């Protein structure tokens, strides 16, 4: 059934309410209920029952359960690193012993460079940057909202620019599908890597956040958050400093992701009947499961932490589990928001909102305008749906087909699809990356969404101009 303009009403309602009321839970629930009213002929009881069934049905999806458990258990890891003295030890080492970080700017640059270095998975990027830099930002009076912006602006952009991860696997699969269908010719790897230079939004987002850090450039509500934040003293545990109690779990958390991607990728290749001896390392990485890999990584981290803290004697077994359960409990609100975000994502797909928006732009585009309009359309879909990956799946075949049919530069259009997906996802208050960045920094989701929106719009405007210029320059 074609729902037309009604298909975009639920996500737009959720986004509008989130920005106005600053209550993401209520806003997502309202948007979801509106969507199920549309799907169930405006029968309230049927809509409520369908909504509850949809929430329960999520837990039949393995990747959803693993993602939610990962989010909960990351809270356990963070709390254990704090209660073991690892966080305070690292703060002391960076600020007093080595004097690597001696200012608010230094604490923000630490988060920024961690975000650049860790490109394995966007959630891991945000969480590690936030976990390491949060106590330092607290110490030097940097607002949690600005830290969340830094985490968010270096997670998805970096992962889309260095696609040796799940992002690359998805994009290569989408491009390979177009090659198999005869729309494109050549190598999917070559097309993807040649498009990276045209991923204008990601480049601009990374440059802009560095300018914000170096120039103390606060726009909109970010200025209010920065002015109201004061420095916080980070106590050092009486029994001494234990930097390894933070660094070792982080190393395991980061290092286990590519290892898990490799082994899950091998299983995937075997299930497809492909001989492993003919596959290179990156083939297995690209075929791996992102949700499974981060889940395995956090489980391995908790196991190593148990050995390090309990067996080696720095924590009792009771204290370990008390801290682990307390940390997981602290993230229950975030996990609830993620559940609702997944539901509205499925709902928008069922309403076919993405294809409705895409259909509005077809049939009247000239070649020079195609890249910028593909970028804007991709950004709009990602903003409304809260997912960059879903946007890539919708817009890649549309963008590539339009580019081939009109003579627009294919690499530029692929870059426009990726840029638009990252831009809309970055700006959306119902995006999982927005939610996880808030988790990483320890701030309210709505506060993070509203304070980073001016920066996302500024980078988006710059990217739109570049796509317009290059769209005609490369004809």
Beta strands, then each sheet from edge to edge (+ up, - down):
end
